[in-house]
Amino acid sequence: MLSGYMLPLFGQSWSVFAPEPINGSYGFLVRAVTKDSDGKEHTTDWVSATDVELSMIRNNLFPPRAGIQAAQLASEVKGAFDDLTDDHRVIAGLNYFDGDWEQRMETKMASYGGADAVTAFIAKDHMAVAYATQVARAVWGRSVTRVQYRITRQNVVPFAQRNDPDAQPPALKVTVTGWRGLAVNPGQSDAAFADVFRAQWEATR
């Protein structure tokens, strides 16, 4: 009875405690290529999906879970990326967006071994591309032809330097992948996503 009462409203993630508390923040950035009515392509600026989502929960007594999706996704994708070999990472940084691009990328990666790591990364990459597709369409509309996502991680100042007023956080870590074709999962609603995301994006500009 106690669990049923406490957990829905007051559940606490143990990840904030020792021995390995959260010690950094993630960023998920998206840009796209759009095509105008004359067939000319344009590359957009980067949009920080994490900044847009965090604006929904900052100073909000009842924050929506939608405010942490991009950061959580960034963490999962980076974890899968870090498990790849150097050869795999080079391939992940290449552009795949024509035809059956996902299968071609997976086949190329698999040719360098590490099947389990490759399978895990391909699944996370698909999630990231599908999310980037929704972000891009919410911001730039249906003219989007391909997307690219970038993941950042900013570690906090080391504990040993916590009292040093001149201490600087470690260098920003950036994970860059190549251009990807669009990915749309069954059951997702671009319109519903855009209604929420675009309004928050415009409010943060």
N, C-alpha and C positions, 0 to 999 in steps of 0.2 A: 504493500500500500504506500509506503514511504517513497519508493522508487517511482511509482506512478505519479505521485504528486510533485516530486522534486525535479525529475529529469526533463520533462517537457519545457519548463520555464527556467530552471536554474542549473542545468547541466554545465559542468566545467571540464574543458579539455585539460588533460594531465600534461599536455605538451608545454605548458607554461612553467612547469616545475623542473627541478633537477632530476636526473643528472644531465639531461640535454634539453634545456629550455630553448624556446624560439630565440634565435639570435640574428635574424635578418629579415628583410622584406623583399617581396618579389614584385616585378612589374611585367605586364603583358601589353606590348605595343603592336599596333596593326597599321599597315598602309596597304594601298591597293593601286591597281592600274584600271583606269576607266576609259571607255571608248565613247566619243561623242557621235553626233548624228552624221558627221562627215567621215567617220571611221578612223579619226585620229586618236591615238592613245595618249593618256596623261597619267603621270605618277603622282599620287597624293602625298601630303605630309604624313608623318606618323601621328597616330592618336593613341593615347594611353588608356586602354580599357580599364586598368586597375584604378586610375585616378577618377574616372567617371563613376565606377562602381562604389569606390570609397566615399564619394560625395553623398551617396544614398544613406550611409550609416553614420557619418560624422554628425555629432550633436543630435542624434536621433535616439529617443528612449525606446523605440520599438524597431530596431534595425532589421531590414529584410535580409534573408539569406542570399539574395541575389547580389548583395554588396561584396561578397567574398569569392565569387565564382572564378573570376579571372586570375586572382592571386593563387587560388588553390590549383587551378589548371597549370599555371606557370610552374609551380613547385613540382607537380607530377611530371610535366614534360621535361624539365631540367634534370630530374632524377633519372629518367629514361635515357636522356641524351648523355649524361655523365657515365652511364654504363656501357656506352658504345666505345669501340676502338677508334683510334685516330683515322683509320681508313673509312670507317662508317661515318664519322663526323664530317669528313670532306664531302662525302656523297650527300649528306643531309644539307650541306651548304650550297648544293647545286640547285638549278632551277628545274622543276618538274611541274608542268601544267598542261601539256598537250595530251590528248587521247587518254589512254588508261595509265595515267601518270603514277598513281599510287602503286600499282602492280609493278611497273618498271622500276620504280625506286626501291621497292622491297626486294625485287630480284637482284638488282645491282648490289645492294647491301649484303644480301645473303651469300653472294659469291665470295665474300671475304670472311665467311664463317660467323660464329657467334649467333646462331639461329634464335636462341631465346631472347637475347638482348635486342636483336633486330625486330622480332615480332612485337616485343613490348614497346619499342620506340615507334613503330609504324602505327600502332593503336593510339598512342598518345598524340602523335603528329596529326592523325586524322581528327581527333577531338579538337586540337588546337586550330586546325584549318577550318573545321566546321564552325567553331566559335568566331574565328577571324572573319569568315564569310558573313556571318550575321552582323558583326560589328560594322564591316565595310558597307553592307547594304543599308544598315540603319543610318549611316553617316552620309554615304555618297549615292545611294539609290541603286537601281537595277542596272546601271551602266557598268558596274564592276565586272571585270573579266578575269582577274586573278588577284591573289592576296599574298602578303608576306607578314610573318609575325616575328617578333623579337622578344626575348625574355631577359630580364635583368634581375640580379640579386645584389642587394646592398647589405653587407654585414654591419652589425653595430660596432661601436668602439669596444675593443677587448676589455674584459672585466678588470684586468690588472691596471688599465689606464682610466678607470671610471672616474677618478678624482682629479685627473689632469685636465685643466681648462683648455689646453692647447691640443688635446688629443684629436686626431682626425680619424674618421671611419676608414676601413680598408677600401681599396680601389673597387669600383663597381665592376661586377662580373656580367658579361653580356654573352648570350647565346643567340647566334644568328643563323637562321635557316634560309634557304633559297625561296624563290617565288613558287607558289603552288596554285594549282587549279582550284576552282570552287568546290566545296563539299557541303552537301545538304543531307541531313539525316531524316529518316522517316518520322513524321509526327511533329517536327519542329515548326514553329510559326514565326516567319520573318516579320510579319505585321505586328504581332504581340511584342516581340523582342524590340522592334524599332520604336514602338509607342513609349516604352520605358527608357530605353537606352538613349535615343536621340534627345529626349527632353532633358535628361541629365547631362548629356554632352554639351548641349547648348547653354545650360546653366553654368558650366565650368569654363566656358571659353572666355 
